[in-house]
């Protein structure tokens, strides 16, 4: 039931007005206006919500930095990490593809995320610490909504809909 509600929530983004399907409202070959070339975003996850037991954890914080280079495709590169609590939980790089929703302040994207947890776990084992579970790769879907040219919020979920992360988003340039 929880996954059904999550799918229903995210599918609501597919309908912008009654009778209009989102594929008519999304340009798959260019980025949105807010996510222009040379944009740098910094997202801080303030509310990860897990669906197994509706658990809410404020720490560790998820931090993501993303850069859209000046290339003809709406691709972005970035890094992510979870702040230590007490150990570093995950860190790695992200490749994102942005879509234009024809809304000036909305940025819709999909992400391939690669976790370098195997390097971290080697260090933990070397210093007699407990290895942490990690996923080498993850596919994520997210949407950013800005209130003005530099501040907004973002919602992101993984491929398996195990959790959503609500983030504060800042456009640096």
N, C-alpha and C positions, 0 to 999 in steps of 0.2 A: 504494500500500500504506500509506503514511504517513497519507493522509487517511482511509482506511478505519479505521485504528487509532484516529485521533482521533474519528471519528464513533462508533465502538464505545465509546470511553471516555465521551463525553458522553451517549450513549444509556443507559449504565448508570445515570445519574441518573433515567431514566424508570421504572426498576423498583425499587420500594422493598422489596418482598417477592415471593417466587415466586408467580406467578399474579395479581398486582395490577398493573394498568396505571396509569401516573402520572396520566392525566387524571382518574382517580377520586380521586387524592391531591393534586390541585392546585386551589386556589380562585383563579380568574382575576379576582375582583372585590375582593380585599382583599390587603393587604400581610402579610408574615410578622410574627410577634411581635417579633423582634429589630429589624426595620425599621419601627418604629412611627412615627406622626406626630411631626413635629419632630425626627426623628433626623438626625444629621450624621455621615457616614462619611468617613474619609480613608484612601485606599488608596495604597500605594507599591509599584509594580511592581519586584520584585527579580530576576525571572528570566524575561525574554522569550525564548521558544524559537521559532525560525523553522523551518518544515518543508522549505523548498527544499533546504537543505544541513545540516539539523540544527544550525544555528548557535546558540550561546549567547552573548549579550551582557549584561554586567552594567550597562553604561552606554549611553546615558543612561537615567536612571530615569524611569519613568512615574508621574506623580502625578495622583490624581483626588480631587476633593472633591465630595460629593453631599449634597443636602438634601431631605428628604421633608417638604413643607409640610403644614399641617393642613387638607387638603381631603378630600372623601369618596372620591376615587379614589387608587389606590396609585401615583401619579406622583412622580417626583423630578427635580430640576434640579441641574445641577452643571457643573463646569469640569474641564478636563484640560490637562496640559502634559507635555512631555518636557524634562528638564533640559538646558541647553546643553552641547554637546560638539562643537566649540567654539561653534556657533551654536544658537539655539533651533530644535528640529526641528519641533515641532507644538504647537498650543494651540487651544483652542476650548471649546465648550459641549456638554453632554450632556443628553438627556431620557431618563429611564428609566421603565420600567413594571415594578413588582414583583409577584410572585406569592406566595401563601401555600402552602407545602408541608406545613402542619400539623406542622412541626418547629420548636420554639421558637428554635433557634439557627441555622437555615439560611435564607438569603435568596437566592431565584432571581429573575433579572431579565433584561430585554432592553433595549437602549440604542440610541437614535439619536444619533450623534455628528457634530458639524459642526466641521470644521477651518478655522481662519482663515488657512490657509497662503498664500492669495492676497495678503493684507495684508503678511505677512512677506516674501514674495518681491518685492513692490514695493519694500520697504526695501532688500533685498539688491541689487537691480538699481540702485537709486539710489546705493548706496555701493560699486558695482563688486564685489559679492560673488556667489558662485554660488547661483542659486535651488535650493531643495530640493523634491523631489517631494512632493506632498500629495494627499490625497483630500478633496474638499469634504464628503462625507458618508460615513458608515460605519454599519452595523448590527452590533451586538455582542450576545453572549449571555454571561452570567456567573452564577456562584454564589459566595456567601460562606458560610463555615462558621465560627462563633464557638466559642471554647473556654469563654468566660464572657461576662459582659454587655458587655464593651468590647473584647476582643482576639480576632482570628481571622485567617483567610487567605481569599483569593479567587482564583478561576481565571476568566479571561475570554478569549474568542476572538472573532474577527471573522466576518463573514458567509461569507467565502470559505475559512475554515479555513487561512489562511496561517501563522498563529502562535497560540500561547497565551501568556498572561502570568500568572505566578504572583505574587500580591501579598500583602503584609501589610496587614491591614485593622484599623482602629481606629474604634470608635464613640465619638464625642466627647461626646455627651450622652445 
